[in-house]
Amino acid sequence: MDKLSLTAQARQQLKLAAASTSGRSSQTVFGGHTKHLRQTVVALLGGKELGEHDSPGEATLQVLSGQLLLVAGDNSWKGSAGDLLIIPPERHSVEAIEDVAFLLTVSM
C-alpha cells in the first residue's frame, strides 16, 4: 500500500503555482490516462480560474485548503477546506476566491 500526504501535496502545488506565470499547478497523484480512476491535486492562486471546460465524466472536487467557486451555467457552489463538491456533467469552470488547493477525482 502506498501513502501520501494530501496536505503536503497541496502545499507543494501552491508553491509551484506561486512561481508559475499562470498562477496554477497540478500533479496527478494516483491513476492516469491508462487507469479508470485519476486523482490530481490542483492549486490556483486567488483570482485565477480554470476556464469553462467539458465535464470529464463522473468527478468530484475535494477542497484541501482555501476557497473556490464551481460554476456550471447559472448555478454555482462555493467550496471551502473540507468540502466535497460533485462536479455536474456539463460545462463548468473553477474560480479561486483565495489561494486554493483541491483534489480532483475523475472516473474514466
C-alpha positions as CSV (number, residue, x, y, z in Angstrom):
1,M,0.0,0.0,0.0
2,D,1.2,3.5,-0.8
3,K,0.6,6.5,1.3
4,L,0.9,10.2,0.6
5,S,0.1,13.4,2.4
6,L,-2.6,15.5,0.6
7,T,-1.7,18.4,2.9
8,A,2.0,18.2,1.8
9,Q,0.9,17.8,-1.9
10,A,-1.4,20.9,-1.6
11,R,1.5,23.0,-0.1
12,Q,3.8,21.9,-2.8
13,Q,1.4,22.7,-5.6
14,L,0.6,26.1,-4.1
15,K,4.3,26.9,-4.1
16,L,4.6,25.8,-7.7
17,A,1.5,27.9,-8.6
18,A,3.0,30.9,-7.0
19,A,6.2,30.5,-9.1
20,S,4.2,30.0,-12.3
21,T,3.1,32.8,-14.6
22,S,-0.3,31.1,-15.0
23,G,-0.9,31.0,-11.2
24,R,-1.8,27.4,-11.3
25,S,-0.1,24.0,-10.9
26,S,-1.3,20.3,-10.8
27,Q,0.1,16.9,-10.2
28,T,-1.6,13.5,-10.7
29,V,-1.1,11.6,-7.5
30,F,-3.0,8.4,-8.5
31,G,-4.0,6.7,-11.7
32,G,-3.8,8.4,-15.1
33,H,-5.0,8.1,-18.6
34,T,-4.5,4.3,-18.6
35,K,-6.5,3.8,-15.4
36,H,-10.2,4.0,-14.6
37,L,-9.6,6.4,-11.7
38,R,-7.4,9.5,-11.7
39,Q,-6.8,11.8,-8.8
40,T,-5.0,15.1,-9.3
41,V,-4.0,17.8,-6.8
42,V,-4.7,21.2,-8.3
43,A,-3.6,24.6,-7.0
44,L,-4.9,28.0,-8.1
45,L,-3.8,31.4,-6.8
46,G,-6.6,33.7,-5.7
47,G,-8.3,35.4,-8.6
48,K,-7.2,32.7,-11.1
49,E,-9.5,30.2,-12.7
50,L,-9.8,27.0,-14.8
51,G,-11.8,28.4,-17.6
52,E,-15.0,26.7,-18.8
53,H,-14.5,23.2,-20.0
54,D,-16.4,20.0,-20.6
55,S,-17.0,17.5,-17.7
56,P,-14.6,14.6,-17.8
57,G,-17.2,12.2,-16.7
58,E,-18.1,11.3,-13.1
59,A,-15.9,13.6,-11.0
60,T,-15.6,15.2,-7.6
61,L,-13.6,18.0,-6.2
62,Q,-12.4,18.0,-2.6
63,V,-11.2,21.3,-1.3
64,L,-7.9,20.8,0.7
65,S,-7.3,24.4,1.6
66,G,-8.6,27.8,0.7
67,Q,-11.9,28.7,-1.1
68,L,-13.2,28.3,-4.6
69,L,-16.3,28.7,-6.7
70,L,-17.5,25.9,-9.0
71,V,-19.7,27.4,-11.8
72,A,-21.9,25.5,-14.2
73,G,-24.3,27.6,-16.3
74,D,-26.4,29.7,-14.0
75,N,-25.5,27.6,-10.9
76,S,-22.5,28.0,-8.6
77,W,-21.3,26.3,-5.5
78,K,-18.8,27.7,-3.0
79,G,-16.3,25.3,-1.6
80,S,-14.1,25.6,1.5
81,A,-11.5,23.4,3.1
82,G,-13.1,20.0,3.8
83,D,-15.9,20.4,1.3
84,L,-16.6,17.7,-1.3
85,L,-18.3,19.0,-4.5
86,I,-19.9,16.8,-7.1
87,I,-18.9,18.1,-10.5
88,P,-22.0,18.4,-12.7
89,P,-22.0,16.5,-16.0
90,E,-21.9,19.8,-18.0
91,R,-19.5,22.6,-19.0
92,H,-18.1,24.2,-15.9
93,S,-15.3,26.4,-14.5
94,V,-13.5,26.7,-11.2
95,E,-12.6,30.1,-9.8
96,A,-10.2,30.6,-6.9
97,I,-11.7,33.0,-4.3
98,E,-8.4,32.8,-2.5
99,D,-5.4,30.6,-2.9
100,V,-6.9,27.2,-3.1
101,A,-5.8,23.6,-3.5
102,F,-8.1,20.7,-4.2
103,L,-8.2,17.1,-5.1
104,L,-9.9,16.3,-8.4
105,T,-11.1,12.7,-8.7
106,V,-12.3,11.5,-12.1
107,S,-13.7,8.2,-13.1
108,M,-12.7,7.5,-16.7
